[in-house]
């Protein structure tokens, strides 16, 4: 079990909880809860959490260690990273999953940057999630009644 990759976790579980953490105690609680439930989980680090810790290595290294020692499959995931250097740092540290978010860029540039990130990540065996199109922040996609445009999703 222990530290796993996203493809394996999703193949083996019908639903997976993904939880952002800032402090190590919360990451420990997430792993403990997953162990008690007997299911896998995703430990997510956001760019804000990375800034809080003064860099990626402290929190990511701790999360990777927690995942390695867990009795259930745990994925460590860099969530909504807009900084490509941070993505590259995560890949170098052995973070097995990243979410690259270039939705703030024009669509063609978003696709170009996402393609480049995915190429580097995949070469290292890292799972990539990306935000193509605009999810939005407060309000936006979270406003009641807002739905994904089917034509955009197909494209």
C-alpha positions as CSV (number, residue, x, y, z in Angstrom):
1,X,0.0,0.0,0.0
2,X,1.5,3.3,1.2
3,X,2.6,6.0,-1.3
4,X,1.0,5.3,-4.6
5,X,0.3,7.0,-7.9
6,X,-3.1,8.5,-8.9
7,X,-3.8,6.0,-11.7
8,X,-3.5,3.0,-9.3
9,X,-5.6,4.7,-6.6
10,X,-8.4,5.6,-9.1
11,X,-8.3,2.1,-10.6
12,X,-8.7,0.4,-7.2
13,X,-11.3,2.7,-5.6
14,X,-14.7,3.9,-6.8
15,X,-14.4,7.2,-5.0
16,X,-11.4,8.9,-3.4
17,X,-11.3,11.8,-0.9
18,X,-8.9,14.5,-1.8
19,X,-8.0,16.8,1.1
20,X,-5.9,20.0,1.2
21,X,-3.6,20.4,4.2
22,X,-1.4,23.2,5.5
23,X,-0.1,21.9,8.8
24,X,1.5,18.5,9.3
25,X,-1.1,17.6,12.0
26,X,-3.9,17.9,9.4
27,X,-2.0,15.7,7.0
28,X,-1.5,13.1,9.8
29,X,-5.3,13.3,10.6
30,X,-6.2,12.7,6.9
31,X,-4.0,9.6,6.7
32,X,-5.3,8.3,10.0
33,X,-8.9,8.8,8.9
34,X,-8.1,7.0,5.6
35,X,-6.6,4.1,7.5
36,X,-9.5,3.9,9.9
37,X,-11.9,3.9,6.9
38,X,-9.7,1.3,5.1
39,X,-9.6,3.4,2.0
40,X,-7.1,5.4,0.0
41,X,-6.9,9.2,0.0
42,X,-5.1,12.2,-1.7
43,X,-3.0,14.6,0.4
44,X,-3.1,17.9,-1.5
45,X,-0.8,20.8,-1.1
46,X,-1.8,24.2,-2.6
47,X,0.5,27.0,-3.6
48,X,-0.7,28.9,-0.6
49,X,0.3,26.1,1.7
50,X,3.7,26.0,0.0
51,X,4.1,29.8,0.6
52,X,3.1,29.2,4.2
53,X,5.9,26.8,4.7
54,X,8.4,28.9,2.8
55,X,8.9,26.4,0.0
56,X,7.6,23.0,-1.2
57,X,10.2,20.7,0.3
58,X,9.2,20.9,4.0
59,X,5.5,20.0,3.5
60,X,5.9,17.8,0.5
61,X,8.7,15.8,2.1
62,X,6.6,15.3,5.3
63,X,3.5,14.3,3.2
64,X,5.5,11.8,1.1
65,X,6.9,10.3,4.3
66,X,3.4,10.0,5.8
67,X,2.2,8.3,2.6
68,X,5.1,5.9,2.5
69,X,4.3,4.8,6.1
70,X,0.5,4.6,5.6
71,X,-1.3,1.2,5.7
72,X,-3.6,2.4,2.8
73,X,-2.7,3.9,-0.6
74,X,-2.0,7.6,-0.3
75,X,-1.3,10.0,-3.2
76,X,0.6,13.3,-2.6
77,X,-0.7,15.9,-5.0
78,X,0.4,19.5,-5.8
79,X,-3.0,21.2,-6.3
80,X,-3.7,24.2,-8.6
81,X,-0.1,25.2,-9.2
82,X,0.2,28.2,-11.5
83,X,4.0,28.3,-11.2
84,X,5.8,26.0,-13.6
85,X,9.0,26.2,-11.4
86,X,6.9,24.9,-8.5
87,X,5.6,22.0,-10.7
88,X,9.2,21.2,-11.6
89,X,10.2,21.2,-8.0
90,X,7.4,18.8,-7.1
91,X,8.4,16.5,-9.9
92,X,12.0,16.6,-8.6
93,X,10.9,15.8,-5.0
94,X,8.9,12.8,-6.2
95,X,5.4,14.1,-5.8
96,X,3.5,11.7,-8.0
97,X,0.6,13.9,-9.0
98,X,0.2,17.6,-9.9
99,X,-2.6,19.9,-11.0
100,X,-1.4,22.6,-13.4
101,X,-3.7,25.6,-13.6
102,X,-3.0,28.1,-16.4
103,X,-6.7,29.0,-16.8
104,X,-5.8,32.6,-16.2
105,X,-4.0,32.7,-19.6
106,X,-5.5,33.0,-23.0
107,X,-6.7,29.5,-24.2
108,X,-4.0,28.9,-26.7
109,X,-1.2,29.8,-24.2
110,X,-3.0,27.7,-21.5
111,X,-2.9,24.7,-23.9
112,X,0.7,25.3,-24.9
113,X,1.9,25.7,-21.2
114,X,-0.2,22.7,-20.1
115,X,1.2,20.5,-22.9
116,X,4.8,21.4,-21.9
117,X,4.1,20.7,-18.3
118,X,2.4,17.4,-19.1
119,X,5.3,16.4,-21.3
120,X,7.9,17.0,-18.5
121,X,5.6,15.4,-15.8
122,X,4.8,12.3,-17.9
123,X,8.5,11.8,-18.7
124,X,9.0,11.5,-14.9
125,X,5.9,9.2,-14.4
126,X,3.9,12.0,-12.8
127,X,0.1,12.2,-13.2
128,X,-1.2,15.5,-14.5
129,X,-4.5,17.2,-14.0
130,X,-5.1,20.6,-15.7
131,X,-7.6,23.4,-15.8
132,X,-8.6,24.0,-19.3
133,X,-11.2,26.7,-19.6
134,X,-12.4,28.7,-16.7
135,X,-13.7,27.2,-13.5
136,X,-13.8,30.6,-11.7
137,X,-13.4,31.6,-8.1
138,X,-16.0,32.7,-5.6
139,X,-19.2,33.2,-7.4
140,X,-18.3,31.9,-10.9
141,X,-18.7,28.1,-11.0
142,X,-19.9,28.0,-7.4
143,X,-23.0,30.1,-8.2
144,X,-26.2,27.9,-8.0
145,X,-27.2,26.9,-11.5
146,X,-23.8,27.3,-13.2
147,X,-22.9,24.3,-15.4
148,X,-20.1,23.3,-17.6
149,X,-20.7,24.2,-21.3
150,X,-20.9,20.8,-23.0
151,X,-19.3,22.1,-26.2
152,X,-16.3,23.5,-24.2
153,X,-15.9,20.1,-22.4
154,X,-16.0,18.2,-25.7
155,X,-13.4,20.5,-27.2
